[in-house]
Amino acid sequence: MQTSKESAIRKSILARRRWCEARIAPDCAKLAVCLHERLPRSHGGSITDEDNVIAVCSACHSWIHAHPAQSYEKGFLERVGV
């Protein structure tokens, strides 16, 4: 569950990083609407760590999760312990 502090940090990051940083999906919307965690919270990552997140549009966020092999190669996903 997201805390109000996490929500405020996420909003702050998106306010500064307004454009999709992945630009990988054919239908990329260019405008970032969410943050993608390279290393998931379940594996020790943090949604509030700016070095762990990229600002993405919905289409690119879906593409990252639908294409894990390419996403690891491009640095959109990180392996645990690497």
N, C-alpha and C positions, 0 to 999 in steps of 0.2 A: 504494500500500500504506500502511496506517495504522500509525503508530509507536505504541509504548507510551505516549509522552508525549501524543500526540493522543487516544488512547483514554482516558487519565486525565482529560484536559481535557473531553472529551465527556461522560464519566460525571459529572463535577463540574457541568457545565452542566445536565444532565438532573436531577440531584439537587436543584438549586435551582429549576428551571423544570419542575415536574412535570406541569403541565396543558397540553393541546393549545392552542397559541396561534393555530391557524388556524380551527378550529371551522367548517369549510366543507362537509365531506362529510355527506350525510344520515345516515350510520352512524358519525359521529364517536364514538370511544370515550372521549373526554375526557381520558384519561391519556396523556401524551406518552411515546413509546417510542423516538423517534429524533430526530435533528436534520436539518433541511432547510436547505441552503445557498441563499440568495437568489441569490448570484452564485457559480456553480460554480468549483471549484478549477481546472478546465481553462481558465477565463477570468480567473484572478487572484484568486478568492475564497479564503477559508480556512474550514475546518470548525471551527477553534479561535477564530475571531473572533466574539465574542458579538453584535456588531452585524450580522453576516452570516448568522446562523442563527436559525431559529425551531424551538422544540420542538413536535413534532407526533405525533399518533397515526398508525398505519399507514394507516387509511382516508383521512385528510386528506392524507397524503404522496402517496398514489396519486392522489387527486383533483387535487392541484396539478400533477402531471406529465401527467395526462390532459386538463387544461383550461388549456393555457398562456396563451391570450388573457386569460381571466378572472384567472389567477394574476398576470400582469404588471399588470393593472389594480388588483388588490388589494394589490400589493407583495410577493407571495410569491415572485416571480421578478424579477430585475433584468437589464436589458440591459447588454451590455458597452459601456463607454465613456460611460455616462450618469451 
